[in-house]
Amino acid sequence: MTSAADPHTTDMAHRMKVYSFQMALRVVCIIGVVLIDNLIARLLLVLGAAILPWLAVMMANRGADRSERSGSAYRPPTRTELPTSAETQERAPDPETVVVDGEYTVPPPQRELPAPRAATDRN
């Protein structure tokens, strides 16, 4: 014996047999509604004929998927609280002690635009 699942064809054949049996039982319920004259028995047979298709489909669609799934729901990450205005004011840096790392460059001089041309008469 192994822990491997049955082949898909074997599983499908079994599910089809169970579904067929349940649908045959439904046909018996429908015929019983017509033939039996007792009111309580008739109500039970109608109830059986109404519930059996749903039950048969649910059992047939259950399939051979027997993998274990965790029941944990999605949990969003915890939020981090923003500091209060009092906390941010306490942490404000002293402008006298702030050091900015960089270098000073002089921008190149701008080129002058050419003078506009005189208007000419073109007709």
All heavy atoms as an XYZ file, in Angstrom:
941
protein
N       0.836     -1.177      0.000
C       0.000      0.000      0.000
C       0.879      1.237      0.000
O       1.854      1.322      0.723
C      -0.871      0.022      1.260
C      -2.098     -0.800      1.181
S      -3.224      0.327      0.509
C      -4.727     -0.405      0.435
N       0.462      2.203     -0.785
C       1.160      3.485     -0.802
C       0.184      4.575     -0.378
O      -1.026      4.363     -0.325
C       1.705      3.811     -2.203
O       0.602      3.963     -3.089
C       2.622      2.711     -2.713
N       0.745      5.751     -0.129
C      -0.108      6.874      0.244
C      -0.540      7.673     -0.986
O      -1.172      8.709     -0.856
C       0.628      7.777      1.224
O       1.790      8.286      0.595
N      -0.187      7.179     -2.180
C      -0.553      7.887     -3.404
C      -2.054      7.770     -3.649
O      -2.703      6.795     -3.270
C       0.211      7.308     -4.593
N      -2.607      8.791     -4.279
C      -4.038      8.812     -4.580
C      -4.347      7.842     -5.715
O      -3.465      7.455     -6.483
C      -4.460     10.216     -4.972
N      -5.605      7.442     -5.789
C      -6.038      6.572     -6.890
C      -5.893      7.312     -8.209
O      -5.916      8.545     -8.253
C      -7.504      6.175     -6.690
C      -7.699      5.245     -5.509
O      -6.733      4.541     -5.151
O      -8.813      5.224     -4.952
N      -5.782      6.569     -9.316
C      -5.719      7.231    -10.618
C      -6.990      8.038    -10.877
O      -8.063      7.754    -10.330
C      -5.600      6.079    -11.609
C      -5.162      4.903    -10.819
C      -5.624      5.130     -9.418
N      -6.863      9.036    -11.726
C      -7.985      9.925    -12.023
C      -9.162      9.147    -12.615
O     -10.321      9.412    -12.280
C      -7.527     11.021    -12.989
C      -8.603     11.984    -13.351
N      -9.137     12.860    -12.438
C      -9.256     12.203    -14.519
C     -10.074     13.578    -13.027
N     -10.153     13.206    -14.293
N      -8.890      8.187    -13.488
C      -9.982      7.418    -14.105
C     -10.746      6.604    -13.067
O     -11.971      6.511    -13.127
C      -9.439      6.490    -15.202
O      -8.396      5.679    -14.650
C      -8.880      7.287    -16.368
N     -10.053      6.051    -12.095
C     -10.714      5.288    -11.040
C     -11.586      6.210    -10.190
O     -12.731      5.874     -9.858
C      -9.668      4.591    -10.143
O      -8.804      3.809    -10.959
C     -10.328      3.727     -9.098
N     -11.048      7.362     -9.863
C     -11.809      8.331     -9.076
C     -13.041      8.798     -9.844
O     -14.139      8.885     -9.278
C     -10.914      9.520     -8.719
C     -11.654     10.561     -7.917
O     -12.223     10.202     -6.866
O     -11.679     11.724     -8.357
N     -12.896      9.097    -11.129
C     -14.034      9.539    -11.947
C     -15.096      8.442    -12.044
O     -16.294      8.718    -11.958
C     -13.565      9.931    -13.351
C     -12.863     11.270    -13.399
S     -13.922     12.641    -12.984
C     -15.086     12.586    -14.309
N     -14.665      7.191    -12.222
C     -15.619      6.087    -12.320
C     -16.413      5.941    -11.024
O     -17.636      5.739    -11.053
C     -14.885      4.789    -12.653
N     -15.733      6.059     -9.898
C     -16.419      5.954     -8.613
C     -17.427      7.083     -8.433
O     -18.569      6.867     -8.014
C     -15.402      5.956     -7.471
C     -16.030      6.002     -6.113
N     -16.714      4.930     -5.590
C     -16.099      6.991     -5.186
C     -17.181      5.258     -4.389
N     -16.817      6.513     -4.134
N     -17.012      8.315     -8.760
C     -17.932      9.450     -8.618
C     -19.129      9.321     -9.553
O     -20.251      9.678     -9.191
C     -17.190     10.766     -8.872
C     -16.250     11.104     -7.728
C     -15.761     12.513     -7.801
N     -14.777     12.666     -8.870
C     -14.484     13.828     -9.451
N     -15.098     14.922     -9.092
N     -13.576     13.893    -10.384
N     -18.911      8.799    -10.758
C     -20.024      8.619    -11.706
C     -21.009      7.558    -11.199
O     -22.227      7.695    -11.361
C     -19.493      8.255    -13.090
C     -18.861      9.449    -13.793
S     -18.080      9.057    -15.345
C     -19.453      8.552    -16.326
N     -20.482      6.491    -10.571
C     -21.364      5.459    -10.016
C     -22.221      6.017     -8.883
O     -23.424      5.754     -8.806
C     -20.541      4.268     -9.509
C     -19.959      3.420    -10.608
C     -19.089      2.325    -10.031
C     -18.362      1.584    -11.139
N     -17.402      0.616    -10.613
N     -21.599      6.787     -7.999
C     -22.339      7.373     -6.881
C     -23.393      8.336     -7.406
O     -24.549      8.329     -6.957
C     -21.368      8.067     -5.899
C     -22.115      8.890     -4.864
C     -20.472      7.045     -5.225
N     -23.042      9.178     -8.380
C     -23.989     10.130     -8.951
C     -25.146      9.395     -9.629
O     -26.314      9.760     -9.455
C     -23.259     11.034     -9.957
C     -24.146     12.079    -10.571
C     -24.439     13.245     -9.891
C     -24.694     11.903    -11.846
C     -25.255     14.212    -10.448
C     -25.507     12.852    -12.407
C     -25.787     14.010    -11.704
O     -26.607     14.953    -12.257
N     -24.823      8.354    -10.382
C     -25.875      7.581    -11.074
C     -26.819      6.928    -10.071
O     -28.044      6.900    -10.279
C     -25.250      6.517    -11.975
O     -24.453      7.132    -12.953
N     -26.279      6.376     -9.000
C     -27.124      5.770     -7.977
C     -28.059      6.800     -7.358
O     -29.245      6.549     -7.149
C     -26.255      5.107     -6.888
C     -27.056      4.564     -5.753
C     -27.777      3.387     -5.899
C     -27.103      5.232     -4.533
C     -28.536      2.890     -4.846
C     -27.853      4.743     -3.484
C     -28.573      3.560     -3.636
N     -27.541      7.985     -7.065
C     -28.380      9.020     -6.464
C     -29.460      9.503     -7.431
O     -30.592      9.772     -7.023
C     -27.517     10.181     -5.983
C     -26.689      9.811     -4.777
C     -25.764     10.926     -4.341
O     -25.438     11.818     -5.119
N     -25.331     10.867     -3.087
N     -29.132      9.593     -8.697
C     -30.141     10.019     -9.671
C     -31.195      8.915     -9.879
O     -32.377      9.202    -10.079
C     -29.493     10.394    -11.008
C     -28.717     11.692    -10.950
S     -29.749     13.114    -10.579
C     -29.414     13.410     -8.863
N     -30.776      7.649     -9.798
C     -31.747      6.548     -9.875
C     -32.674      6.588     -8.656
O     -33.885      6.342     -8.785
C     -31.016      5.207     -9.954
N     -32.119      6.890     -7.502
C     -32.936      7.028     -6.301
C     -33.922      8.180     -6.444
O     -35.075      8.093     -5.999
C     -32.025      7.239     -5.078
C     -32.694      7.226     -3.711
C     -33.387      5.894     -3.470
C     -31.655      7.481     -2.640
N     -33.527      9.239     -7.145
C     -34.430     10.356     -7.389
C     -35.589      9.923     -8.293
O     -36.743     10.316     -8.084
C     -33.663     11.511     -8.025
C     -34.559     12.699     -8.293
C     -33.783     13.849     -8.882
N     -34.633     15.008     -8.991
C     -34.706     15.786    -10.032
N     -33.935     15.549    -11.072
N     -35.509     16.827    -10.057
N     -35.276      9.134     -9.307
C     -36.343      8.628    -10.203
C     -37.325      7.780     -9.408
O     -38.544      7.876     -9.591
C     -35.729      7.849    -11.384
C     -36.794      7.111    -12.177
C     -34.936      8.784    -12.276
N     -36.816      6.973     -8.484
C     -37.686      6.163     -7.633
C     -38.571      7.071     -6.780
O     -39.771      6.796     -6.593
C     -36.854      5.197     -6.754
C     -37.693      4.529     -5.691
C     -36.155      4.165     -7.623
N     -38.015      8.166     -6.268
C     -38.808      9.117     -5.480
C     -39.921      9.722     -6.328
O     -41.067      9.858     -5.867
C     -37.919     10.223     -4.919
S     -36.851      9.702     -3.573
N     -39.613     10.094     -7.556
C     -40.626     10.704     -8.427
C     -41.727      9.704     -8.761
O     -42.921     10.033     -8.724
C     -39.960     11.273     -9.698
C     -39.066     12.453     -9.308
C     -40.997     11.701    -10.726
C     -38.204     12.987    -10.432
N     -41.351      8.465     -9.056
C     -42.363      7.433     -9.343
C     -43.186      7.158     -8.096
O     -44.404      6.967     -8.160
C     -41.684      6.148     -9.881
C     -41.073      6.429    -11.251
C     -42.670      4.991     -9.953
C     -40.221      5.312    -11.800
N     -42.548      7.156     -6.925
C     -43.261      6.929     -5.668
C     -44.277      8.028     -5.387
O     -45.345      7.768     -4.820
N     -43.975      9.284     -5.758
C     -44.927     10.378     -5.565
C     -46.208     10.095     -6.345
O     -47.321     10.356     -5.871
C     -44.298     11.730     -6.002
C     -45.355     12.827     -6.098
C     -43.210     12.142     -5.039
N     -46.072      9.534     -7.533
C     -47.242      9.262     -8.378
C     -48.022      8.053     -7.855
O     -49.261      8.046     -7.856
C     -46.803      9.037     -9.842
C     -47.971      8.617    -10.714
C     -46.145     10.291    -10.392
N     -47.324      7.014     -7.383
C     -47.980      5.763     -7.031
C     -48.488      5.693     -5.593
O     -49.459      4.990     -5.310
C     -47.031      4.586     -7.282
C     -46.612      4.369     -8.744
C     -45.660      3.185     -8.831
C     -47.833      4.150     -9.628
N     -47.839      6.392     -4.655
C     -48.207      6.274     -3.238
C     -49.290      7.301     -2.914
O     -49.230      8.452     -3.326
C     -46.962      6.459     -2.337
C     -45.993      5.297     -2.592
C     -47.343      6.533     -0.875
C     -44.730      5.362     -1.810
N     -50.266      6.857     -2.116
C     -51.415      7.699     -1.815
C     -51.324      8.350     -0.436
O     -52.162      9.155     -0.083
C     -52.694      6.843     -1.918
C     -53.930      7.712     -1.978
O     -53.804      8.891     -2.382
O     -55.012      7.230     -1.614
N     -50.299      8.043      0.340
C     -50.135      8.595      1.680
C     -49.512     10.006      1.581
O     -48.491     10.203      0.933
C     -49.233      7.667      2.507
C     -49.153      8.091      3.953
O     -49.572      9.173      4.327
N     -48.599      7.193      4.768
N     -50.115     11.002      2.247
C     -49.680     12.392      2.136
C     -48.275     12.602      2.715
O     -47.436     13.255      2.101
C     -50.677     13.318      2.840
C     -50.331     14.800      2.784
C     -50.346     15.304      1.351
C     -51.248     15.597      3.667
N     -48.004     12.025      3.887
C     -46.696     12.208      4.525
C     -45.598     11.554      3.688
O     -44.538     12.136      3.460
C     -46.713     11.654      5.961
C     -47.679     12.483      6.807
C     -45.323     11.684      6.571
C     -47.897     11.943      8.195
N     -45.851     10.346      3.213
C     -44.875      9.660      2.365
C     -44.650     10.444      1.074
O     -43.517     10.566      0.590
C     -45.347      8.251      2.046
N     -45.705     11.005      0.526
C     -45.584     11.787     -0.704
C     -44.719     13.036     -0.470
O     -43.880     13.367     -1.299
C     -46.985     12.204     -1.159
C     -47.132     12.211     -2.635
C     -48.534     12.598     -3.008
N     -49.114     11.493     -3.736
C     -50.289     11.530     -4.307
N     -51.052     12.594     -4.191
N     -50.732     10.502     -4.985
N     -44.931     13.720      0.659
C     -44.123     14.899      0.969
C     -42.638     14.541      1.140
O     -41.762     15.259      0.683
C     -44.647     15.588      2.229
C     -45.985     16.320      2.091
C     -46.438     16.851      3.433
C     -45.865     17.435      1.075
N     -42.375     13.422      1.799
C     -40.988     12.983      1.969
C     -40.347     12.635      0.629
O     -39.169     12.945      0.380
C     -40.915     11.786      2.916
C     -41.202     12.095      4.391
C     -41.226     10.811      5.209
C     -40.162     13.055      4.936
N     -41.125     12.007     -0.257
C     -40.589     11.663     -1.580
C     -40.338     12.916     -2.422
O     -39.333     13.004     -3.144
C     -41.542     10.708     -2.300
C     -41.616      9.294     -1.707
C     -42.724      8.498     -2.376
C     -40.292      8.577     -1.849
N     -41.212     13.912     -2.325
C     -40.991     15.172     -3.049
C     -39.752     15.872     -2.502
O     -38.930     16.399     -3.255
C     -42.242     16.090     -2.948
C     -41.928     17.499     -3.401
C     -43.384     15.508     -3.754
N     -39.618     15.862     -1.193
C     -38.438     16.469     -0.575
C     -37.162     15.750     -1.016
O     -36.157     16.386     -1.349
C     -38.579     16.430      0.950
C     -37.503     17.154      1.737
C     -37.581     18.649      1.473
C     -37.658     16.872      3.214
N     -37.211     14.418     -1.045
C     -36.056     13.638     -1.513
C     -35.738     13.921     -2.968
O     -34.574     14.052     -3.355
N     -36.768     14.025     -3.810
C     -36.543     14.306     -5.227
C     -35.991     15.711     -5.437
O     -35.281     15.967     -6.416
C     -37.852     14.140     -5.999
N     -36.294     16.623     -4.532
C     -35.793     17.991     -4.666
C     -34.372     18.137     -4.139
O     -33.579     18.905     -4.677
C     -36.727     18.949     -3.926
N     -34.022     17.408     -3.089
C     -32.705     17.555     -2.459
C     -31.642     16.675     -3.109
O     -30.468     17.048     -3.153
C     -32.808     17.259     -0.943
C     -33.644     18.350     -0.288
C     -31.448     17.193     -0.294
C     -33.883     18.120      1.177
N     -32.029     15.529     -3.634
C     -31.050     14.593     -4.183
C     -30.186     15.186     -5.305
O     -28.976     14.912     -5.330
C     -31.731     13.312     -4.654
C     -31.903     12.265     -3.564
C     -32.750     11.104     -4.062
C     -30.565     11.754     -3.080
N     -30.698     15.969     -6.252
C     -29.803     16.506     -7.288
C     -28.713     17.408     -6.710
O     -27.548     17.318     -7.101
C     -30.733     17.312     -8.200
C     -32.075     16.765     -7.958
C     -32.094     16.280     -6.550
N     -29.073     18.263     -5.769
C     -28.080     19.137     -5.153
C     -27.016     18.302     -4.429
O     -25.820     18.545     -4.557
C     -28.780     20.079     -4.168
C     -27.831     20.917     -3.385
C     -27.191     22.033     -3.805
C     -27.387     20.668     -2.049
N     -26.386     22.517     -2.812
C     -26.479     21.695     -1.718
C     -27.664     19.693     -1.103
C     -25.861     21.773     -0.491
C     -27.034     19.772      0.126
C     -26.150     20.799      0.419
N     -27.455     17.334     -3.655
C     -26.540     16.478     -2.914
C     -25.630     15.696     -3.856
O     -24.425     15.569     -3.622
C     -27.336     15.534     -2.011
C     -26.544     14.652     -1.061
C     -25.826     15.520     -0.042
C     -27.462     13.682     -0.363
N     -26.218     15.185     -4.950
C     -25.425     14.389     -5.899
C     -24.356     15.249     -6.568
O     -23.211     14.815     -6.732
C     -26.351     13.776     -6.944
N     -24.704     16.452     -6.958
C     -23.722     17.337     -7.601
C     -22.630     17.722     -6.615
O     -21.451     17.757     -6.970
C     -24.429     18.576     -8.184
C     -23.430     19.633     -8.598
C     -25.293     18.181     -9.359
N     -23.005     18.020     -5.383
C     -21.999     18.387     -4.389
C     -21.026     17.237     -4.146
O     -19.820     17.450     -4.039
C     -22.672     18.790     -3.075
C     -23.498     20.051     -3.173
S     -22.567     21.472     -3.705
C     -21.685     21.846     -2.236
N     -21.533     16.034     -4.078
C     -20.650     14.886     -3.841
C     -19.809     14.566     -5.068
O     -18.647     14.182     -4.953
C     -21.473     13.677     -3.417
C     -22.042     13.832     -2.015
S     -23.036     12.430     -1.506
C     -21.797     11.183     -1.317
N     -20.371     14.743     -6.266
C     -19.615     14.457     -7.485
C     -18.521     15.487     -7.710
O     -17.444     15.158     -8.206
C     -20.555     14.415     -8.681
N     -18.760     16.725     -7.345
C     -17.764     17.771     -7.554
C     -16.716     17.817     -6.456
O     -15.749     18.562     -6.574
C     -18.443     19.143     -7.650
C     -19.158     19.315     -8.958
O     -18.895     18.616     -9.925
N     -20.087     20.248     -8.982
N     -16.919     17.061     -5.426
C     -15.950     17.046     -4.335
C     -14.596     16.578     -4.837
O     -13.573     17.109     -4.471
C     -16.451     16.149     -3.211
C     -15.552     16.163     -2.010
C     -16.111     15.377     -0.902
N     -16.307     13.993     -1.348
C     -16.820     13.049     -0.603
N     -17.198     13.322      0.607
N     -16.962     11.832     -1.062
N     -14.578     15.604     -5.697
C     -13.344     15.164     -6.338
C     -12.377     14.485     -5.406
O     -12.665     14.192     -4.261
N     -11.189     14.254     -5.947
C     -10.161     13.531     -5.207
C      -9.146     14.460     -4.579
O      -8.112     14.018     -4.117
C      -9.445     12.557     -6.143
N      -9.396     15.737     -4.579
C      -8.454     16.689     -3.991
C      -8.525     16.563     -2.480
O      -9.437     17.056     -1.838
C      -8.796     18.103     -4.437
C      -7.794     19.108     -3.904
O      -6.684     18.690     -3.538
O      -8.132     20.299     -3.861
N      -7.556     15.897     -1.937
C      -7.537     15.685     -0.497
C      -6.349     16.410      0.141
O      -5.846     16.003      1.174
C      -7.488     14.198     -0.197
C      -8.789     13.508     -0.577
C      -8.751     12.026     -0.320
N     -10.020     11.409     -0.598
C     -10.458     11.069     -1.799
N      -9.732     11.349     -2.859
N     -11.628     10.493     -1.972
N      -5.881     17.448     -0.534
C      -4.753     18.202      0.017
C      -5.236     19.003      1.217
O      -6.370     19.462      1.262
C      -4.166     19.140     -1.041
O      -5.147     20.050     -1.459
N      -4.358     19.139      2.163
C      -4.713     19.879      3.365
C      -4.442     21.352      3.139
O      -3.383     21.730      2.647
C      -3.917     19.355      4.558
C      -4.318     17.943      4.944
C      -3.661     17.500      6.233
O      -3.307     18.379      7.042
O      -3.501     16.296      6.414
N      -5.396     22.145      3.479
C      -5.255     23.587      3.319
C      -5.351     24.231      4.691
O      -6.137     23.816      5.521
C      -6.352     24.133      2.415
C      -6.233     23.609      1.000
C      -7.325     24.211      0.143
N      -7.189     23.808     -1.230
C      -7.800     22.776     -1.770
N      -8.595     22.034     -1.045
N      -7.626     22.474     -3.036
N      -4.559     25.249      4.858
C      -4.614     25.939      6.141
C      -5.849     26.829      6.167
O      -6.270     27.368      5.154
C      -3.351     26.768      6.353
O      -3.280     27.778      5.376
N      -6.417     26.969      7.315
C      -7.615     27.770      7.458
C      -7.322     29.204      7.839
O      -8.179     29.902      8.328
N      -6.092     29.639      7.624
C      -5.757     30.996      8.039
C      -6.261     32.002      7.023
O      -6.165     31.790      5.823
C      -4.245     31.137      8.211
O      -3.605     30.955      6.977
N      -6.786     33.076      7.522
C      -7.271     34.144      6.664
C      -6.164     35.172      6.470
O      -5.180     35.199      7.214
C      -8.498     34.799      7.290
N      -6.333     36.021      5.496
C      -5.348     37.075      5.226
C      -5.336     38.064      6.382
O      -6.376     38.526      6.827
C      -5.691     37.798      3.926
C      -4.844     39.027      3.695
C      -3.521     38.908      3.304
C      -5.363     40.293      3.900
C      -2.740     40.022      3.115
C      -4.595     41.419      3.705
C      -3.275     41.284      3.308
O      -2.514     42.395      3.123
N      -4.158     38.364      6.838
C      -3.996     39.363      7.882
C      -3.101     40.463      7.331
O      -1.942     40.203      7.010
C      -3.362     38.748      9.118
C      -4.278     37.779      9.816
C      -3.647     37.273     11.121
N      -4.460     36.253     11.694
C      -4.251     34.947     11.557
N      -3.224     34.528     10.868
N      -5.064     34.067     12.112
N      -3.624     41.673      7.230
C      -2.785     42.754      6.700
C      -1.653     43.068      7.661
O      -1.748     42.814      8.860
C      -3.759     43.931      6.582
C      -4.865     43.624      7.514
C      -4.960     42.128      7.591
N      -0.563     43.611      7.136
C       0.556     43.930      8.031
C       0.153     45.007      9.031
O      -0.713     45.835      8.752
C       1.642     44.437      7.077
C       0.937     44.775      5.814
C      -0.302     43.941      5.760
N       0.777     44.954     10.170
C       0.443     45.934     11.215
C       0.943     47.309     10.802
O       1.988     47.444     10.164
C       1.079     45.536     12.554
O       2.494     45.448     12.369
C       0.532     44.214     13.050
N       0.183     48.307     11.163
C       0.546     49.675     10.813
C       1.543     50.221     11.822
O       1.452     49.944     13.008
C      -0.682     50.572     10.830
C      -1.665     50.266      9.772
C      -2.710     51.348      9.781
N      -3.846     50.958      8.975
C      -4.836     51.768      8.676
N      -4.829     53.001      9.132
N      -5.825     51.362      7.946
N       2.455     51.007     11.328
C       3.360     51.707     12.225
C       2.791     53.098     12.452
O       2.330     53.747     11.515
C       4.769     51.812     11.631
O       4.675     52.454     10.356
C       5.391     50.436     11.461
N       2.823     53.531     13.682
C       2.249     54.824     14.008
C       3.201     55.944     13.610
O       4.410     55.834     13.768
C       1.957     54.905     15.506
C       0.854     53.974     15.948
C       0.516     54.186     17.409
O       0.880     55.234     17.965
O      -0.112     53.291     17.984
N       2.619     56.991     13.074
C       3.407     58.161     12.735
C       3.720     58.925     14.020
O       2.929     58.920     14.961
C       2.637     59.053     11.764
C       2.364     58.450     10.396
C       1.468     59.372      9.593
C       3.658     58.199      9.662
N       4.856     59.603     14.041
C       5.188     60.360     15.258
C       4.241     61.555     15.409
O       3.750     62.115     14.436
C       6.618     60.805     15.023
C       6.816     60.740     13.559
C       5.903     59.666     13.053
N       4.016     61.930     16.651
C       3.155     63.078     16.923
C       3.926     64.364     16.609
O       5.142     64.354     16.430
C       2.714     63.095     18.394
O       3.872     63.243     19.199
C       1.961     61.829     18.746
N       3.200     65.459     16.542
C       3.860     66.726     16.215
C       4.855     67.119     17.313
O       5.895     67.716     17.038
C       2.833     67.827     16.000
O       2.077     68.017     17.185
N       4.561     66.774     18.555
C       5.487     67.086     19.643
C       6.786     66.299     19.472
O       7.875     66.820     19.706
C       4.842     66.776     20.986
N       6.683     65.053     19.053
C       7.878     64.239     18.858
C       8.707     64.752     17.692
O       9.937     64.745     17.744
C       7.493     62.782     18.624
C       6.904     62.090     19.827
C       6.386     60.703     19.504
O       6.191     60.392     18.317
O       6.178     59.935     20.454
N       8.049     65.191     16.634
C       8.818     65.694     15.499
C       9.468     67.020     15.822
O      10.539     67.327     15.316
C       7.914     65.852     14.259
O       6.820     66.687     14.582
C       7.426     64.518     13.770
N       8.841     67.831     16.656
C       9.453     69.096     17.033
C      10.668     68.872     17.921
O      11.631     69.621     17.866
C       8.440     69.990     17.741
C       7.391     70.545     16.798
C       6.324     71.329     17.531
O       6.343     71.424     18.755
N       5.392     71.883     16.780
N      10.618     67.856     18.723
C      11.761     67.549     19.578
C      12.960     67.104     18.746
O      14.088     67.344     19.100
C      11.396     66.458     20.579
C      10.410     66.899     21.639
C       9.952     65.736     22.500
O      10.483     64.612     22.326
O       9.075     65.937     23.343
N      12.705     66.465     17.643
C      13.781     65.921     16.824
C      14.265     66.893     15.751
O      15.090     66.534     14.940
C      13.307     64.641     16.139
C      13.010     63.528     17.072
C      12.714     62.284     16.289
N      11.899     61.387     17.097
C      11.147     60.443     16.632
N      11.080     60.247     15.345
N      10.446     59.665     17.426
N      13.720     68.076     15.696
C      14.119     69.017     14.655
C      15.604     69.328     14.795
O      16.086     69.638     15.893
C      13.300     70.293     14.750
N      16.367     69.257     13.711
C      17.809     69.498     13.814
C      18.106     70.989     14.011
O      17.361     71.855     13.573
C      18.343     69.004     12.475
C      17.186     69.112     11.543
C      15.959     68.888     12.391
N      19.189     71.227     14.683
C      19.638     72.597     14.916
C      20.300     73.094     13.633
O      21.235     72.463     13.126
C      20.631     72.612     16.088
C      21.095     74.012     16.423
O      20.424     74.979     16.002
O      22.138     74.134     17.096
N      19.834     74.234     13.060
C      20.410     74.705     11.793
C      21.899     75.014     11.875
O      22.595     74.984     10.872
C      19.610     75.972     11.473
C      18.455     75.990     12.385
C      18.735     75.066     13.503
N      22.400     75.295     13.055
C      23.819     75.611     13.209
C      24.698     74.371     13.066
O      25.863     74.473     12.705
C      24.067     76.271     14.569
C      23.374     77.597     14.756
C      23.921     78.654     13.808
O      25.135     78.681     13.566
O      23.106     79.451     13.306
N      24.119     73.198     13.356
C      24.937     71.987     13.333
C      24.692     71.133     12.101
O      25.284     70.069     11.969
C      24.639     71.149     14.582
O      23.248     70.808     14.583
C      24.987     71.901     15.853
N      23.830     71.584     11.196
C      23.536     70.787     10.003
C      24.685     70.927      9.020
O      25.124     72.034      8.699
C      22.209     71.249      9.348
C      22.004     70.534      8.038
C      21.053     70.999     10.282
N      25.184     69.804      8.546
C      26.271     69.791      7.570
C      25.711     69.263      6.264
O      25.133     68.184      6.219
C      27.446     68.912      8.051
C      28.542     68.844      7.005
C      27.962     69.416      9.366
N      25.888     70.056      5.212
C      25.431     69.636      3.888
C      26.663     69.279      3.092
O      27.583     70.092      2.923
C      24.630     70.756      3.193
C      24.216     70.314      1.813
C      23.421     71.128      4.022
N      26.706     68.061      2.596
C      27.857     67.605      1.828
C      27.596     67.888      0.354
O      26.579     67.502     -0.196
C      28.072     66.101      2.062
C      29.372     65.625      1.471
O      30.267     66.462      1.264
O      29.476     64.408      1.220
N      28.492     68.575     -0.302
C      28.330     68.889     -1.713
C      29.459     69.783     -2.164
O      30.418     70.055     -1.446
N      29.382     70.243     -3.388
C      30.398     71.162     -3.891
C      29.729     72.303     -4.633
O      28.638     72.140     -5.180
C      31.406     70.451     -4.779
C      30.826     69.857     -6.039
C      31.884     69.107     -6.842
O      32.435     68.135     -6.309
O      32.128     69.526     -7.968
N      30.387     73.414     -4.648
C      29.839     74.611     -5.269
C      30.379     74.704     -6.688
O      31.587     74.585     -6.918
C      30.250     75.843     -4.452
C      29.746     77.131     -5.039
C      28.421     77.487     -4.917
C      30.604     77.976     -5.723
C      27.959     78.664     -5.460
C      30.145     79.162     -6.267
C      28.817     79.506     -6.139
O      28.357     80.666     -6.665
N      29.482     74.926     -7.630
C      29.908     75.103     -9.019
C      29.315     76.391     -9.544
O      28.206     76.785     -9.167
C      29.434     73.937     -9.910
O      28.024     73.864     -9.850
C      30.035     72.614     -9.472
N      30.051     77.014    -10.444
C      29.583     78.249    -11.068
C      28.964     77.868    -12.405
O      29.599     77.188    -13.212
C      30.744     79.245    -11.276
C      30.270     80.501    -11.990
C      31.392     79.562     -9.964
N      27.705     78.274    -12.645
C      27.114     77.919    -13.936
C      27.811     78.658    -15.073
O      28.275     79.787    -14.894
C      25.656     78.358    -13.784
C      25.644     79.356    -12.688
C      26.807     79.034    -11.806
N      27.906     78.036    -16.249
C      28.567     78.719    -17.369
C      27.738     79.926    -17.810
O      26.520     79.934    -17.669
C      28.613     77.648    -18.454
C      27.545     76.692    -18.095
C      27.409     76.739    -16.606
N      28.391     80.939    -18.353
C      27.637     82.124    -18.793
C      26.709     81.759    -19.947
O      27.028     80.910    -20.769
C      28.718     83.113    -19.222
C      29.941     82.301    -19.454
C      29.828     81.085    -18.600
N      25.586     82.425    -20.001
C      24.622     82.141    -21.059
C      25.072     82.813    -22.345
O      25.624     83.910    -22.337
C      23.235     82.645    -20.661
C      22.634     81.873    -19.525
C      21.201     82.344    -19.242
O      20.753     83.343    -19.785
N      20.520     81.621    -18.387
N      24.778     82.143    -23.476
C      25.094     82.728    -24.775
C      24.056     83.782    -25.099
O      22.884     83.626    -24.759
C      25.070     81.673    -25.862
C      26.143     80.632    -25.726
C      26.168     79.666    -26.858
N      24.919     79.691    -27.656
C      24.692     78.958    -28.716
N      25.611     78.123    -29.126
N      23.572     79.024    -29.367
N      24.480     84.768    -25.803
C      23.538     85.798    -26.216
C      22.834     85.328    -27.473
O      23.427     84.692    -28.350
C      24.267     87.111    -26.484
C      24.766     87.755    -25.206
C      25.326     89.131    -25.493
O      24.908     89.746    -26.487
O      26.166     89.567    -24.720
N      21.565     85.655    -27.583
C      20.797     85.304    -28.774
C      21.166     86.258    -29.899
O      21.467     87.443    -29.668
C      19.302     85.398    -28.477
C      18.777     84.424    -27.435
C      17.302     84.720    -27.135
C      18.917     83.008    -27.939
N      21.133     85.766    -31.132
C      21.448     86.665    -32.259
C      20.383     87.757    -32.369
O      19.227     87.552    -32.008
C      21.443     85.761    -33.493
C      20.734     84.529    -33.067
C      20.856     84.434    -31.573
N      20.801     88.893    -32.887
C      19.864     90.027    -33.048
C      18.816     89.667    -34.077
O      19.075     88.956    -35.049
C      20.648     91.268    -33.491
N      17.577     90.160    -33.892
C      16.546     89.844    -34.877
C      16.862     90.485    -36.222
O      17.416     91.577    -36.294
C      15.280     90.416    -34.260
C      15.730     91.365    -33.200
C      17.108     90.967    -32.810
N      16.511     89.843    -37.309
C      16.722     90.351    -38.660
C      15.702     91.418    -38.976
O      14.595     91.392    -38.458
C      16.610     89.233    -39.679
C      17.681     88.202    -39.541
C      17.541     87.230    -40.656
N      18.522     86.159    -40.495
C      18.626     85.156    -41.311
N      17.812     85.040    -42.326
N      19.539     84.240    -41.118
N      16.107     92.252    -39.853
C      15.187     93.297    -40.290
C      14.130     92.677    -41.193
O      14.406     91.749    -41.963
C      15.922     94.392    -41.034
N      12.921     93.175    -41.102
C      11.827     92.654    -41.926
C      12.050     93.031    -43.388
O      12.479     94.132    -43.707
C      10.510     93.206    -41.445
N      11.783     92.125    -44.283
C      11.929     92.383    -45.711
C      10.573     92.296    -46.371
O       9.673     91.605    -45.898
C      12.882     91.371    -46.366
O      12.344     90.078    -46.156
C      14.271     91.478    -45.774
N      10.431     92.967    -47.496
C       9.191     92.913    -48.273
C       9.259     91.778    -49.255
O      10.117     91.754    -50.123
C       8.947     94.234    -49.008
C       8.639     95.352    -48.044
O       8.151     95.019    -46.940
O       8.891     96.517    -48.389
N       8.369     90.840    -49.094
C       8.290     89.727    -50.057
C       6.861     89.666    -50.556
O       5.957     89.320    -49.844
C       8.651     88.402    -49.414
C      10.081     88.332    -49.012
C      10.410     86.933    -48.553
N      11.762     86.886    -48.068
C      12.321     85.817    -47.610
N      11.667     84.693    -47.566
N      13.547     85.845    -47.204
N       6.657     89.955    -51.777
C       5.324     89.868    -52.372
C       5.380     89.073    -53.606
O       6.012     88.925    -54.437
C       4.770     91.245    -52.659
C       4.411     91.956    -51.369
O       4.764     91.516    -50.311
N       3.709     93.043    -51.534
